[in-house]
């Protein structure tokens, strides 16, 4: 138990240091913070918005907000993940409210004036290569670990839902996912 608490504390300190460096406009720290937290924050956005493209767009807005507001983090008293998740939840809720207030049909001229959100050919090719690599690495994990990673990080399922579905204690599921993510990170990084 003591080791788990020590790991959580080390993780909290690591995230706080990243946020402090982001407040100083440190791009490398921002990239590291994104790598460390984007899967969780994407799951938060997706669980509220139930729309993958909108969740991905919202996630980008969340990180813009984190970049702009990192200097305010230290004074809020929240754990770093609580602060980050709060930003993601609030931004997603703003999106839901905006969605409800939008007219069902927009005038045709307005629709024509909006640039396409579709990625260009280069971005689409890179995304397809990344997706293939991720799929290959997930395949190396084997089932049920790959299924668990997909459910939680790609489909927004909660740890509790996964634990209930698998008939395992939630801490077992958390450990399982942590080990799976470390293996995935090693695989994708090769």
C-alpha positions, 0 to 999 in steps of 0.5 A, spaced: 500 500 500 505 504 501 508 503 495 502 505 491 501 511 495 508 513 493 507 512 486 501 516 486 505 522 490 511 521 485 506 522 479 502 528 482 509 531 483 511 530 476 504 533 473 505 539 477 512 540 475 510 539 468 504 544 469 509 549 472 514 549 466 508 549 461 506 556 465 513 558 463 511 557 456 515 550 455 513 547 449 517 540 451 513 540 458 507 541 454 508 535 449 510 531 455 503 533 459 499 532 453 502 525 452 501 523 460 494 526 460 491 526 453 488 519 453 484 520 460 482 527 458 479 524 451 475 519 455 472 525 459 470 529 453 468 523 449 463 520 455 460 527 455 459 528 448 458 521 445 461 524 438 468 522 437 470 528 432 467 533 437 471 530 443 477 530 439 476 537 437 474 539 444 480 536 447 484 540 442 481 546 446 482 543 452 489 543 451 489 550 449 486 552 455 491 549 459 497 552 455 493 559 457 491 558 464 497 553 467 500 559 471 493 559 475 494 552 477 498 553 483 493 557 487 487 553 486 489 547 491 486 541 486 490 535 484 493 536 477 489 531 474 483 534 478 484 540 475 485 537 468 479 533 468 475 539 471 477 543 464 476 537 460 469 537 463 467 544 463 469 545 456 465 539 454 459 541 458 460 548 454 460 544 447 453 540 449 450 547 451 452 550 444 450 544 441 443 545 444 442 552 442 445 551 435 439 552 430 437 545 427 439 547 420 444 553 418 443 557 412 446 554 406 451 560 405 453 559 412 455 552 411 459 554 404 463 559 408 465 554 413 472 551 411 472 543 411 474 540 418 477 534 414 484 533 414 488 534 408 491 528 404 498 528 408 495 529 415 490 523 413 496 519 411 500 520 417 493 519 421 492 512 418 500 510 419 499 512 426 492 508 427 496 502 423 501 502 428 497 503 434 492 497 432 499 492 431 501 494 438 494 493 441 494 486 437 501 484 441 498 486 447 493 480 446 486 480 449 483 481 454 488 487 455 487 490 448 479 490 449 480 493 456 485 499 453 480 500 447 474 500 452 477 505 456 481 510 452 478 509 445 470 508 447 470 512 454 468 506 458 469 507 466 474 503 470 468 501 474 464 499 468 470 495 465 471 492 472 464 490 473 464 487 466 470 483 467 468 481 474 475 483 477 476 488 482 477 495 480 484 496 482 486 490 478 483 493 472 487 499 474 493 495 474 492 491 468 491 498 464 497 501 467 501 495 465 498 495 458 499 502 457 506 502 458 507 496 454 503 500 448 508 506 449 514 502 449 511 498 442 509 505 439 515 508 441 520 503 437 
